[in-house]
Amino acid sequence: MYDTIFSAIDNILWKGCWIKQTNLIMEQTSWILFLKYLDDFQTEKEMSAMLSGCSYARIIDGEFRWTNWAAPKRGDGTLDYNSVLTGDDLLNFVNFKLFPHLASFKQTAENPHSLNL
């Protein structure tokens, strides 16, 4: 299963002429998988908290949430192809907004080693 996913990601990165070095492809793939996993993990935590009558504050929210920039949905739950970031828009968002936002956590957290995931 994972072989197919990694192969598809590698093909997109190679064919799109974005990245031609294997180590960079692995780095980009790792970030993609991490951000998707974190969004799914936080969704689970949010749902568990809601069912318990508690509140849960996401670490990554708003425009930086995976489902808002990588896979935005319409009201009916289908992918909104008009809102999906691609090409230069995607690269600019990731490089100049998302990564600086993620880097700011270390400076803004009271104790960055105890973030409540």
N, CA, C and O atoms as CSV, one atom per row, in Angstrom:
chain,resi,resn,atom,element,x,y,z
A,1,MET,N,N,0.823,-1.190,0.000
A,1,MET,CA,C,0.000,0.000,0.000
A,1,MET,C,C,0.868,1.255,0.000
A,1,MET,O,O,0.672,2.143,-0.830
A,2,TYR,N,N,1.833,1.337,0.930
A,2,TYR,CA,C,2.667,2.527,1.012
A,2,TYR,C,C,3.574,2.677,-0.202
A,2,TYR,O,O,3.894,3.795,-0.607
A,3,ASP,N,N,3.988,1.550,-0.785
A,3,ASP,CA,C,4.825,1.608,-1.983
A,3,ASP,C,C,4.111,2.361,-3.093
A,3,ASP,O,O,4.726,3.156,-3.803
A,4,THR,N,N,2.829,2.114,-3.243
A,4,THR,CA,C,2.040,2.783,-4.274
A,4,THR,C,C,1.950,4.277,-4.011
A,4,THR,O,O,2.072,5.084,-4.933
A,5,ILE,N,N,1.736,4.644,-2.752
A,5,ILE,CA,C,1.635,6.065,-2.384
A,5,ILE,C,C,2.950,6.776,-2.634
A,5,ILE,O,O,2.973,7.842,-3.250
A,6,PHE,N,N,4.065,6.188,-2.152
A,6,PHE,CA,C,5.368,6.813,-2.349
A,6,PHE,C,C,5.721,6.902,-3.826
A,6,PHE,O,O,6.287,7.901,-4.271
A,7,SER,N,N,5.396,5.876,-4.579
A,7,SER,CA,C,5.671,5.874,-6.010
A,7,SER,C,C,4.901,6.985,-6.708
A,7,SER,O,O,5.444,7.669,-7.576
A,8,ALA,N,N,3.631,7.169,-6.332
A,8,ALA,CA,C,2.810,8.227,-6.942
A,8,ALA,C,C,3.376,9.608,-6.613
A,8,ALA,O,O,3.449,10.472,-7.488
A,9,ILE,N,N,3.773,9.817,-5.368
A,9,ILE,CA,C,4.343,11.115,-4.976
A,9,ILE,C,C,5.644,11.364,-5.730
A,9,ILE,O,O,5.860,12.456,-6.255
A,10,ASP,N,N,6.506,10.359,-5.784
A,10,ASP,CA,C,7.772,10.500,-6.498
A,10,ASP,C,C,7.544,10.829,-7.969
A,10,ASP,O,O,8.230,11.685,-8.528
A,11,ASN,N,N,6.586,10.155,-8.595
A,11,ASN,CA,C,6.293,10.417,-10.002
A,11,ASN,C,C,5.834,11.847,-10.228
A,11,ASN,O,O,6.234,12.487,-11.200
A,12,ILE,N,N,5.000,12.343,-9.337
A,12,ILE,CA,C,4.519,13.725,-9.461
A,12,ILE,C,C,5.679,14.701,-9.345
A,12,ILE,O,O,5.791,15.636,-10.138
A,13,LEU,N,N,6.545,14.485,-8.358
A,13,LEU,CA,C,7.663,15.397,-8.151
A,13,LEU,C,C,8.673,15.323,-9.298
A,13,LEU,O,O,9.204,16.351,-9.717
A,14,TRP,N,N,8.942,14.133,-9.803
A,14,TRP,CA,C,9.895,13.982,-10.909
A,14,TRP,C,C,9.327,14.530,-12.208
A,14,TRP,O,O,10.006,15.284,-12.905
A,15,LYS,N,N,8.096,14.164,-12.547
A,15,LYS,CA,C,7.497,14.591,-13.812
A,15,LYS,C,C,7.214,16.079,-13.824
A,15,LYS,O,O,7.269,16.716,-14.875
A,16,GLY,N,N,6.911,16.638,-12.659
A,16,GLY,CA,C,6.621,18.057,-12.575
A,16,GLY,C,C,7.859,18.916,-12.627
A,16,GLY,O,O,7.769,20.143,-12.585
A,17,CYS,N,N,9.036,18.278,-12.721
A,17,CYS,CA,C,10.319,18.995,-12.776
A,17,CYS,C,C,10.533,19.864,-11.552
A,17,CYS,O,O,11.299,20.826,-11.605
A,18,TRP,N,N,9.868,19.544,-10.449
A,18,TRP,CA,C,10.057,20.328,-9.235
A,18,TRP,C,C,11.388,19.991,-8.605
A,18,TRP,O,O,12.163,20.874,-8.239
A,19,ILE,N,N,11.642,18.701,-8.483
A,19,ILE,CA,C,12.803,18.258,-7.725
A,19,ILE,C,C,13.497,17.151,-8.505
A,19,ILE,O,O,12.844,16.221,-8.980
A,20,LYS,N,N,14.810,17.246,-8.638
A,20,LYS,CA,C,15.551,16.229,-9.380
A,20,LYS,C,C,16.561,15.495,-8.504
A,20,LYS,O,O,17.359,14.716,-9.024
A,21,GLN,N,N,16.551,15.714,-7.224
A,21,GLN,CA,C,17.483,15.029,-6.333
A,21,GLN,C,C,16.688,14.163,-5.368
A,21,GLN,O,O,15.739,14.623,-4.732
A,22,THR,N,N,17.092,12.901,-5.270
A,22,THR,CA,C,16.365,11.935,-4.455
A,22,THR,C,C,16.225,12.378,-3.010
A,22,THR,O,O,15.153,12.225,-2.424
A,23,ASN,N,N,17.293,12.930,-2.417
A,23,ASN,CA,C,17.195,13.340,-1.011
A,23,ASN,C,C,16.171,14.455,-0.821
A,23,ASN,O,O,15.516,14.512,0.220
A,24,LEU,N,N,16.020,15.329,-1.789
A,24,LEU,CA,C,15.015,16.386,-1.678
A,24,LEU,C,C,13.607,15.819,-1.834
A,24,LEU,O,O,12.672,16.280,-1.179
A,25,ILE,N,N,13.459,14.826,-2.696
A,25,ILE,CA,C,12.150,14.182,-2.854
A,25,ILE,C,C,11.743,13.524,-1.548
A,25,ILE,O,O,10.589,13.630,-1.130
A,26,MET,N,N,12.679,12.848,-0.902
A,26,MET,CA,C,12.372,12.202,0.375
A,26,MET,C,C,11.992,13.236,1.432
A,26,MET,O,O,11.077,13.010,2.224
A,27,GLU,N,N,12.689,14.364,1.444
A,27,GLU,CA,C,12.379,15.425,2.409
A,27,GLU,C,C,10.987,15.988,2.164
A,27,GLU,O,O,10.208,16.149,3.104
A,28,GLN,N,N,10.671,16.285,0.920
A,28,GLN,CA,C,9.354,16.831,0.591
A,28,GLN,C,C,8.245,15.829,0.896
A,28,GLN,O,O,7.194,16.198,1.420
A,29,THR,N,N,8.481,14.561,0.565
A,29,THR,CA,C,7.503,13.511,0.838
A,29,THR,C,C,7.263,13.379,2.336
A,29,THR,O,O,6.125,13.216,2.775
A,30,SER,N,N,8.330,13.449,3.113
A,30,SER,CA,C,8.199,13.358,4.574
A,30,SER,C,C,7.347,14.486,5.125
A,30,SER,O,O,6.499,14.257,5.987
A,31,TRP,N,N,7.564,15.709,4.634
A,31,TRP,CA,C,6.764,16.847,5.091
A,31,TRP,C,C,5.293,16.670,4.722
A,31,TRP,O,O,4.402,16.923,5.533
A,32,ILE,N,N,5.056,16.237,3.497
A,32,ILE,CA,C,3.679,16.039,3.050
A,32,ILE,C,C,2.968,15.032,3.943
A,32,ILE,O,O,1.856,15.278,4.412
A,33,LEU,N,N,3.622,13.891,4.173
A,33,LEU,CA,C,3.012,12.844,4.990
A,33,LEU,C,C,2.842,13.293,6.439
A,33,LEU,O,O,1.829,12.985,7.067
A,34,PHE,N,N,3.820,14.015,6.972
A,34,PHE,CA,C,3.717,14.500,8.344
A,34,PHE,C,C,2.539,15.456,8.504
A,34,PHE,O,O,1.756,15.316,9.443
A,35,LEU,N,N,2.406,16.418,7.606
A,35,LEU,CA,C,1.324,17.405,7.719
A,35,LEU,C,C,-0.045,16.751,7.566
A,35,LEU,O,O,-0.992,17.130,8.255
A,36,LYS,N,N,-0.156,15.782,6.679
A,36,LYS,CA,C,-1.422,15.057,6.520
A,36,LYS,C,C,-1.722,14.246,7.780
A,36,LYS,O,O,-2.847,14.261,8.280
A,37,TYR,N,N,-0.718,13.541,8.289
A,37,TYR,CA,C,-0.891,12.747,9.515
A,37,TYR,C,C,-1.300,13.650,10.674
A,37,TYR,O,O,-2.226,13.322,11.416
A,38,LEU,N,N,-0.617,14.786,10.836
A,38,LEU,CA,C,-0.924,15.688,11.943
A,38,LEU,C,C,-2.354,16.201,11.858
A,38,LEU,O,O,-3.034,16.304,12.880
A,39,ASP,N,N,-2.819,16.525,10.660
A,39,ASP,CA,C,-4.195,16.994,10.509
A,39,ASP,C,C,-5.181,15.889,10.887
A,39,ASP,O,O,-6.159,16.144,11.590
A,40,ASP,N,N,-4.931,14.672,10.428
A,40,ASP,CA,C,-5.805,13.550,10.787
A,40,ASP,C,C,-5.775,13.292,12.294
A,40,ASP,O,O,-6.815,13.049,12.908
A,41,PHE,N,N,-4.585,13.347,12.884
A,41,PHE,CA,C,-4.425,13.125,14.320
A,41,PHE,C,C,-5.200,14.176,15.121
A,41,PHE,O,O,-5.901,13.849,16.079
A,42,GLN,N,N,-5.065,15.439,14.716
A,42,GLN,CA,C,-5.762,16.512,15.424
A,42,GLN,C,C,-7.274,16.426,15.232
A,42,GLN,O,O,-8.033,16.783,16.134
A,43,THR,N,N,-7.715,15.961,14.075
A,43,THR,CA,C,-9.144,15.771,13.848
A,43,THR,C,C,-9.685,14.725,14.808
A,43,THR,O,O,-10.762,14.896,15.378
A,44,GLU,N,N,-8.935,13.633,14.987
A,44,GLU,CA,C,-9.329,12.593,15.943
A,44,GLU,C,C,-9.407,13.137,17.364
A,44,GLU,O,O,-10.378,12.895,18.081
A,45,LYS,N,N,-8.370,13.878,17.761
A,45,LYS,CA,C,-8.346,14.462,19.111
A,45,LYS,C,C,-9.507,15.436,19.299
A,45,LYS,O,O,-10.129,15.466,20.361
A,46,GLU,N,N,-9.793,16.218,18.287
A,46,GLU,CA,C,-10.888,17.188,18.335
A,46,GLU,C,C,-12.233,16.475,18.493
A,46,GLU,O,O,-13.076,16.899,19.283
A,47,MET,N,N,-12.426,15.398,17.743
A,47,MET,CA,C,-13.674,14.646,17.834
A,47,MET,C,C,-13.814,13.964,19.195
A,47,MET,O,O,-14.903,13.949,19.769
A,48,SER,N,N,-12.731,13.404,19.711
A,48,SER,CA,C,-12.759,12.770,21.034
A,48,SER,C,C,-13.106,13.786,22.115
A,48,SER,O,O,-13.907,13.513,23.009
A,49,ALA,N,N,-12.491,14.961,22.019
A,49,ALA,CA,C,-12.773,16.011,23.000
A,49,ALA,C,C,-14.236,16.438,22.921
A,49,ALA,O,O,-14.889,16.623,23.948
A,50,MET,N,N,-14.744,16.594,21.707
A,50,MET,CA,C,-16.132,17.005,21.519
A,50,MET,C,C,-17.091,15.971,22.121
A,50,MET,O,O,-18.061,16.333,22.787
A,51,LEU,N,N,-16.817,14.686,21.883
A,51,LEU,CA,C,-17.660,13.630,22.430
A,51,LEU,C,C,-17.596,13.570,23.958
A,51,LEU,O,O,-18.538,13.117,24.608
A,52,SER,N,N,-16.485,14.028,24.520
A,52,SER,CA,C,-16.316,14.044,25.979
A,52,SER,C,C,-16.808,15.340,26.600
A,52,SER,O,O,-16.768,15.503,27.819
A,53,GLY,N,N,-17.273,16.267,25.761
A,53,GLY,CA,C,-17.746,17.547,26.258
A,53,GLY,C,C,-16.610,18.502,26.595
A,53,GLY,O,O,-16.802,19.469,27.332
A,54,CYS,N,N,-15.437,18.231,26.057
A,54,CYS,CA,C,-14.263,19.081,26.309
A,54,CYS,C,C,-13.952,19.891,25.053
A,54,CYS,O,O,-14.524,19.677,23.984
A,55,SER,N,N,-13.042,20.810,25.224
A,55,SER,CA,C,-12.604,21.575,24.060
A,55,SER,C,C,-11.190,21.137,23.688
A,55,SER,O,O,-10.452,20.607,24.518
A,56,TYR,N,N,-10.833,21.364,22.447
A,56,TYR,CA,C,-9.503,21.013,21.949
A,56,TYR,C,C,-9.031,22.118,21.026
A,56,TYR,O,O,-9.740,22.503,20.097
A,57,ALA,N,N,-7.844,22.626,21.279
A,57,ALA,CA,C,-7.269,23.667,20.439
A,57,ALA,C,C,-6.217,23.040,19.527
A,57,ALA,O,O,-5.229,22.472,19.993
A,58,ARG,N,N,-6.445,23.152,18.235
A,58,ARG,CA,C,-5.496,22.616,17.271
A,58,ARG,C,C,-4.178,23.385,17.304
A,58,ARG,O,O,-4.149,24.587,17.570
A,59,ILE,N,N,-3.109,22.678,17.032
A,59,ILE,CA,C,-1.800,23.324,16.917
A,59,ILE,C,C,-1.732,24.068,15.589
A,59,ILE,O,O,-1.275,25.209,15.521
A,60,ILE,N,N,-2.191,23.409,14.548
A,60,ILE,CA,C,-2.197,24.017,13.212
A,60,ILE,C,C,-3.650,24.181,12.804
A,60,ILE,O,O,-4.380,23.199,12.663
A,61,ASP,N,N,-4.068,25.431,12.615
A,61,ASP,CA,C,-5.466,25.695,12.300
A,61,ASP,C,C,-5.564,26.802,11.264
A,61,ASP,O,O,-4.551,27.319,10.794
A,62,GLY,N,N,-6.759,27.152,10.923
A,62,GLY,CA,C,-7.000,28.224,9.970
A,62,GLY,C,C,-6.465,27.879,8.595
A,62,GLY,O,O,-6.596,26.741,8.142
A,63,GLU,N,N,-5.868,28.843,7.933
A,63,GLU,CA,C,-5.382,28.634,6.569
A,63,GLU,C,C,-4.251,27.616,6.499
A,63,GLU,O,O,-3.946,27.115,5.417
A,64,PHE,N,N,-3.623,27.299,7.630
A,64,PHE,CA,C,-2.499,26.373,7.647
A,64,PHE,C,C,-2.921,24.924,7.853
A,64,PHE,O,O,-2.098,24.014,7.750
A,65,ARG,N,N,-4.193,24.708,8.141
A,65,ARG,CA,C,-4.704,23.352,8.316
A,65,ARG,C,C,-4.704,22.633,6.964
A,65,ARG,O,O,-5.117,23.196,5.950
A,66,TRP,N,N,-4.238,21.395,6.965
A,66,TRP,CA,C,-4.116,20.604,5.735
A,66,TRP,C,C,-5.373,20.662,4.886
A,66,TRP,O,O,-5.304,20.887,3.678
A,67,THR,N,N,-6.514,20.461,5.516
A,67,THR,CA,C,-7.768,20.414,4.762
A,67,THR,C,C,-8.151,21.762,4.167
A,67,THR,O,O,-9.020,21.823,3.297
A,68,ASN,N,N,-7.524,22.839,4.614
A,68,ASN,CA,C,-7.839,24.160,4.060
A,68,ASN,C,C,-6.962,24.539,2.879
A,68,ASN,O,O,-7.397,25.289,2.005
A,69,TRP,N,N,-5.724,24.030,2.834
A,69,TRP,CA,C,-4.854,24.416,1.720
A,69,TRP,C,C,-4.541,23.261,0.765
A,69,TRP,O,O,-4.344,23.498,-0.427
A,70,ALA,N,N,-4.490,22.036,1.251
A,70,ALA,CA,C,-4.126,20.907,0.396
A,70,ALA,C,C,-5.342,20.189,-0.173
A,70,ALA,O,O,-5.297,19.656,-1.282
A,71,ALA,N,N,-6.420,20.178,0.586
A,71,ALA,CA,C,-7.616,19.448,0.147
A,71,ALA,C,C,-8.883,20.162,0.577
A,71,ALA,O,O,-9.686,19.605,1.325
A,72,PRO,N,N,-9.075,21.413,0.104
A,72,PRO,CA,C,-10.286,22.143,0.505
A,72,PRO,C,C,-11.540,21.472,-0.043
A,72,PRO,O,O,-11.551,20.949,-1.157
A,73,LYS,N,N,-12.576,21.501,0.754
A,73,LYS,CA,C,-13.833,20.840,0.387
A,73,LYS,C,C,-14.940,21.863,0.173
A,73,LYS,O,O,-14.931,22.954,0.743
A,74,ARG,N,N,-15.894,21.472,-0.669
A,74,ARG,CA,C,-17.118,22.257,-0.842
A,74,ARG,C,C,-18.065,21.921,0.291
A,74,ARG,O,O,-17.763,21.060,1.118
A,75,GLY,N,N,-19.182,22.573,0.339
A,75,GLY,CA,C,-20.189,22.315,1.361
A,75,GLY,C,C,-20.698,20.888,1.363
A,75,GLY,O,O,-21.102,20.376,2.407
A,76,ASP,N,N,-20.684,20.228,0.192
A,76,ASP,CA,C,-21.168,18.844,0.104
A,76,ASP,C,C,-20.078,17.813,0.402
A,76,ASP,O,O,-20.326,16.611,0.310
A,77,GLY,N,N,-18.867,18.274,0.761
A,77,GLY,CA,C,-17.785,17.363,1.137
A,77,GLY,C,C,-16.889,16.931,-0.004
A,77,GLY,O,O,-15.922,16.203,0.220
A,78,THR,N,N,-17.184,17.361,-1.226
A,78,THR,CA,C,-16.328,17.003,-2.351
A,78,THR,C,C,-15.178,18.007,-2.469
A,78,THR,O,O,-15.269,19.138,-1.991
A,79,LEU,N,N,-14.103,17.572,-3.112
A,79,LEU,CA,C,-12.930,18.417,-3.279
A,79,LEU,C,C,-13.273,19.646,-4.110
A,79,LEU,O,O,-13.907,19.543,-5.160
A,80,ASP,N,N,-12.849,20.801,-3.629
A,80,ASP,CA,C,-13.090,22.062,-4.333
A,80,ASP,C,C,-11.873,22.369,-5.206
A,80,ASP,O,O,-10.906,22.983,-4.754
A,81,TYR,N,N,-11.941,21.933,-6.456
A,81,TYR,CA,C,-10.818,22.085,-7.368
A,81,TYR,C,C,-10.475,23.543,-7.652
A,81,TYR,O,O,-9.341,23.842,-8.024
A,82,ASN,N,N,-11.422,24.447,-7.486
A,82,ASN,CA,C,-11.164,25.867,-7.726
A,82,ASN,C,C,-10.358,26.509,-6.607
A,82,ASN,O,O,-9.753,27.561,-6.812
A,83,SER,N,N,-10.339,25.895,-5.427
A,83,SER,CA,C,-9.615,26.454,-4.288
A,83,SER,C,C,-8.284,25.763,-4.006
A,83,SER,O,O,-7.491,26.255,-3.204
A,84,VAL,N,N,-8.031,24.630,-4.657
A,84,VAL,CA,C,-6.793,23.890,-4.428
A,84,VAL,C,C,-5.609,24.707,-4.929
A,84,VAL,O,O,-5.626,25.222,-6.046
A,85,LEU,N,N,-4.589,24.818,-4.097
A,85,LEU,CA,C,-3.377,25.510,-4.508
A,85,LEU,C,C,-2.523,24.583,-5.359
A,85,LEU,O,O,-2.321,23.418,-5.017
A,86,THR,N,N,-2.023,25.116,-6.475
A,86,THR,CA,C,-1.159,24.338,-7.364
A,86,THR,C,C,-0.035,25.224,-7.881
A,86,THR,O,O,-0.093,26.448,-7.760
A,87,GLY,N,N,0.973,24.606,-8.449
A,87,GLY,CA,C,2.052,25.333,-9.103
A,87,GLY,C,C,2.709,26.370,-8.213
A,87,GLY,O,O,3.004,26.113,-7.046
A,88,ASP,N,N,2.936,27.550,-8.782
A,88,ASP,CA,C,3.613,28.632,-8.052
A,88,ASP,C,C,2.830,29.091,-6.827
A,88,ASP,O,O,3.424,29.475,-5.820
A,89,ASP,N,N,1.498,29.056,-6.906
A,89,ASP,CA,C,0.689,29.442,-5.743
A,89,ASP,C,C,0.956,28.505,-4.571
A,89,ASP,O,O,1.079,28.956,-3.432
A,90,LEU,N,N,1.045,27.217,-4.839
A,90,LEU,CA,C,1.335,26.235,-3.799
A,90,LEU,C,C,2.739,26.422,-3.247
A,90,LEU,O,O,2.931,26.434,-2.031
A,91,LEU,N,N,3.717,26.566,-4.125
A,91,LEU,CA,C,5.096,26.755,-3.679
A,91,LEU,C,C,5.244,28.018,-2.833
A,91,LEU,O,O,5.909,28.000,-1.797
A,92,ASN,N,N,4.629,29.104,-3.271
A,92,ASN,CA,C,4.702,30.350,-2.511
A,92,ASN,C,C,4.035,30.216,-1.144
A,92,ASN,O,O,4.561,30.705,-0.145
A,93,PHE,N,N,2.879,29.555,-1.100
A,93,PHE,CA,C,2.196,29.358,0.177
A,93,PHE,C,C,3.061,28.548,1.127
A,93,PHE,O,O,3.259,28.940,2.277
A,94,VAL,N,N,3.577,27.416,0.653
A,94,VAL,CA,C,4.379,26.533,1.507
A,94,VAL,C,C,5.664,27.223,1.946
A,94,VAL,O,O,5.999,27.205,3.131
A,95,ASN,N,N,6.383,27.826,1.017
A,95,ASN,CA,C,7.688,28.419,1.343
A,95,ASN,C,C,7.597,29.707,2.143
A,95,ASN,O,O,8.411,29.937,3.038
A,96,PHE,N,N,6.621,30.548,1.837
A,96,PHE,CA,C,6.593,31.885,2.439
A,96,PHE,C,C,5.536,32.081,3.515
A,96,PHE,O,O,5.551,33.096,4.211
A,97,LYS,N,N,4.616,31.128,3.665
A,97,LYS,CA,C,3.600,31.247,4.706
A,97,LYS,C,C,3.612,30.053,5.659
A,97,LYS,O,O,3.742,30.221,6.871
A,98,LEU,N,N,3.473,28.823,5.094
A,98,LEU,CA,C,3.357,27.637,5.936
A,98,LEU,C,C,4.632,27.365,6.732
A,98,LEU,O,O,4.573,27.252,7.956
A,99,PHE,N,N,5.778,27.257,6.068
A,99,PHE,CA,C,7.014,26.945,6.785
A,99,PHE,C,C,7.379,28.027,7.804
A,99,PHE,O,O,7.780,27.681,8.915
A,100,PRO,N,N,7.260,29.322,7.480
A,100,PRO,CA,C,7.514,30.325,8.521
A,100,PRO,C,C,6.544,30.200,9.702
A,100,PRO,O,O,6.930,30.425,10.849
A,101,HIS,N,N,5.286,29.841,9.421
A,101,HIS,CA,C,4.310,29.642,10.497
A,101,HIS,C,C,4.743,28.483,11.393
A,101,HIS,O,O,4.702,28.593,12.618
A,102,LEU,N,N,5.155,27.376,10.783
A,102,LEU,CA,C,5.610,26.231,11.567
A,102,LEU,C,C,6.873,26.575,12.362
A,102,LEU,O,O,7.020,26.155,13.510
A,103,ALA,N,N,7.773,27.330,11.757
A,103,ALA,CA,C,9.012,27.720,12.435
A,103,ALA,C,C,8.743,28.631,13.625
A,103,ALA,O,O,9.536,28.673,14.566
A,104,SER,N,N,7.638,29.356,13.592
A,104,SER,CA,C,7.328,30.291,14.681
A,104,SER,C,C,6.916,29.581,15.968
A,104,SER,O,O,6.927,30.194,17.036
A,105,PHE,N,N,6.553,28.298,15.888
A,105,PHE,CA,C,6.118,27.578,17.088
A,105,PHE,C,C,7.177,27.581,18.165
A,105,PHE,O,O,6.859,27.744,19.343
A,106,LYS,N,N,8.417,27.405,17.791
A,106,LYS,CA,C,9.490,27.341,18.789
A,106,LYS,C,C,9.604,28.661,19.545
A,106,LYS,O,O,9.879,28.664,20.745
A,107,GLN,N,N,9.395,29.775,18.861
A,107,GLN,CA,C,9.503,31.075,19.509
A,107,GLN,C,C,8.249,31.434,20.311
A,107,GLN,O,O,8.345,32.156,21.305
A,108,THR,N,N,7.086,30.948,19.901
A,108,THR,CA,C,5.850,31.374,20.543
A,108,THR,C,C,5.370,30.447,21.652
A,108,THR,O,O,4.584,30.860,22.505
A,109,ALA,N,N,5.828,29.211,21.653
A,109,ALA,CA,C,5.380,28.269,22.681
A,109,ALA,C,C,6.083,28.558,24.002
A,109,ALA,O,O,7.280,28.844,24.022
A,110,GLU,N,N,5.342,28.483,25.100
A,110,GLU,CA,C,5.955,28.665,26.409
A,110,GLU,C,C,6.996,27.589,26.649
A,110,GLU,O,O,8.095,27.865,27.129
A,111,ASN,N,N,6.636,26.361,26.309
A,111,ASN,CA,C,7.568,25.252,26.420
A,111,ASN,C,C,7.371,24.391,25.187
A,111,ASN,O,O,6.479,23.543,25.165
A,112,PRO,N,N,8.202,24.595,24.139
A,112,PRO,CA,C,7.991,23.909,22.882
A,112,PRO,C,C,8.122,22.387,22.995
A,112,PRO,O,O,7.705,21.668,22.087
A,113,HIS,N,N,8.685,21.897,24.076
A,113,HIS,CA,C,8.834,20.448,24.242
A,113,HIS,C,C,7.595,19.811,24.862
A,113,HIS,O,O,7.529,18.589,24.997
A,114,SER,N,N,6.625,20.616,25.236
A,114,SER,CA,C,5.429,20.048,25.854
A,114,SER,C,C,4.152,20.488,25.144
A,114,SER,O,O,3.118,20.684,25.783
A,115,LEU,N,N,4.224,20.645,23.821
A,115,LEU,CA,C,3.037,21.015,23.063
A,115,LEU,C,C,1.979,19.938,23.245
A,115,LEU,O,O,2.281,18.746,23.174
A,116,ASN,N,N,0.754,20.350,23.475
A,116,ASN,CA,C,-0.345,19.423,23.739
A,116,ASN,C,C,-0.911,18.883,22.435
A,116,ASN,O,O,-1.869,19.429,21.889
A,117,LEU,N,N,-0.310,17.806,21.941
A,117,LEU,CA,C,-0.810,17.183,20.717
A,117,LEU,C,C,-2.026,16.379,21.071
A,117,LEU,O,O,-2.631,15.756,20.198
